[in-house]
Structures are given as structure tokens and as C-alpha cells.
């Protein structure tokens, strides 16, 4: 069983989900749980995951490689937030906070990942990693 909920992210480690070594239903359950905590609606979850709304409720689901990549980025974003913050309101609320960082341009991070497909997930992950996991000398 895949248990990424409490995975700790270290500076150079990333969660990578591959089709051959994961139960897709478990991946979907994990990612939907994260998106629920980010207060995403059904349509927004579908856009972020690249799935038809509510299709994740099916008993058998097979994710495409692109959908697994999306799930990996969501898990990695979540891991960055869990590494940076100690309380749940920041871990789960951060994605709903308007961000004045140049990359987000006043938008909520969850808006950015909803609007731009896999590239926006990738860019958001690397932006958060760069800005939240700053090396402490």
C-alpha cells in the first residue's frame, strides 16, 4: 500500500508515481484527500487531475502517465507544505491564500494549478520548493 500522506520531503527527494508500482485507486484516494483539504470543488479537482469530474469515484480506475505525473506533483506540493509548516491551517490553507509572489501574481496557488495543466503543476511545485524550502546556513 502506498502511504504518501506523511512522507517527509528532503531537499533533493521527490515523490514519483509510476504506473507499474502503484495502486491507482490508492493514488486517487490520496490526491482527492489532499484536494479536499485544499477546498477544491468537483470541477476544480477534475481540471487539476486531468479527469472527468467524479470519475475518481469509480471502483476501478486506471490513470494515464500524465495523470500519474499530475498526482506526483500534487503529492510533492503537499510534501513541501508539510515540511515547511507545522500547523494544519497553514499546510492546507496556503494553497487558498492569494500570493503576491511574482510567479502567482496575486492569485491563489490552487487557481494557478487549476488553470494550466501539468506544466502549471510542475512550475508551482518548483516555485514553492524554491521559496519555502530555503537552505538555512
N, C-alpha and C positions, 0 to 999 in steps of 0.2 A: 504494500500500500504506500502511496506517495503522501508524505506529510510535509508540506511546504509551509504550513501556517506559522510555524515557529522557527523557520530557517533563519539563521543569522547570516547577514551578508558581510563578508570581509572585503576589503578594498578591491581586490582583484578577482573575486569569485562571482560568478553569475549562475543563476538557475537556468538550465537549458532543458527543455522538454522535447524529447524525441519520440516519434510515433511508435517505435519498437519497444520502448521501455516504460511506457506509462499506460495506465488505465484511463482512457479518455473521459469516462464518466466521473472519475475522481478529479481530474483536472478541471472539468467544467464545474463541478461542485465547489472546488476551492476558489476558482475565479469568480463565480457568481456570488459566493460569500463575501469576497473582497469588494466586488462592485456594489453589493447590497450595503455594505458598511460605508462605502463612498456615496451612498444615497442616489445611485443611478436608477433611472426608470427602465422599464422594459425596452423601449425603443433605443435608449442610450446604450444599454447592455448589448443589444444586437449590433449596433454600429461599432462599438469597441471590439467586440469579439469577431465581427465579420460573420454573424449568424442571423438567420431569420428570427425575429422576436419569438420568444417562448419555445423555440426548437430545442433548447437545452433541457426541457422538461421530459423529453423522450427517454425511455428506459435504456435504449441502445443509441449511442451517439459516436460517430467517428469524425474526428476533427481532421481537417486538411493540414498540410505542413504550415501554411500561412496562419491558420487559426491556432496551431500549437505555438508558433512564433509569437503571436499576439498574447496568448496565455502566459508565455515565458516573460514577456515584458511587463505584464500586469503583476506577476509574482515578484519580479525584480523591483518594480516600483514600490510595491508593498514592503519588500525586504529593506529597501533604502529607508523608508519611513519608519519602520520598526527599529532600525539601527540608530537612527537619528533621535527619535522621540521616545520618551518614557511613558507618556500617558495616552490613553486611547483617543481622547478628544483631538489630540494633535495627529496621532497615527492615522486616524480615519477622517478627521476634519480637514486636514491640509489640502486634500485634493479638491475641496469645495471652496477654498479661500481664494479670492481674487489675488493674483500675484503680479506685483509691479516689476518683476524681473523682465529684462528686455525680451527674452525668449517668449514669455507668456503674455506680455503687453497688456496687463490688466485683467486678463481672463483667468478663470479657474483652470487649474491643470486638467481637471476632468473634461472640461469643454474642449481643450486642445486635443486630447486623445480621442474624443468622440468625433471630431471633425476631419481628421486627416489620415485615417487608416494606419497601417503598420508603421509607416515612416514617422508619423507623429508619436506613436507609442515609443519607438526607438529613440527619437530625439528627446522626448520628455524624460525617459529613463536616464539618458546620459546627462541631461541638463540637471536633473535632481541629484544624481550621483556626484556630479562635479561641484554643485553648490552646497549640498547638505553634508557630504562626507569629506569635508576639507581636512587635509592632514594636519594633525596637531604636532608641532615640533617640540 
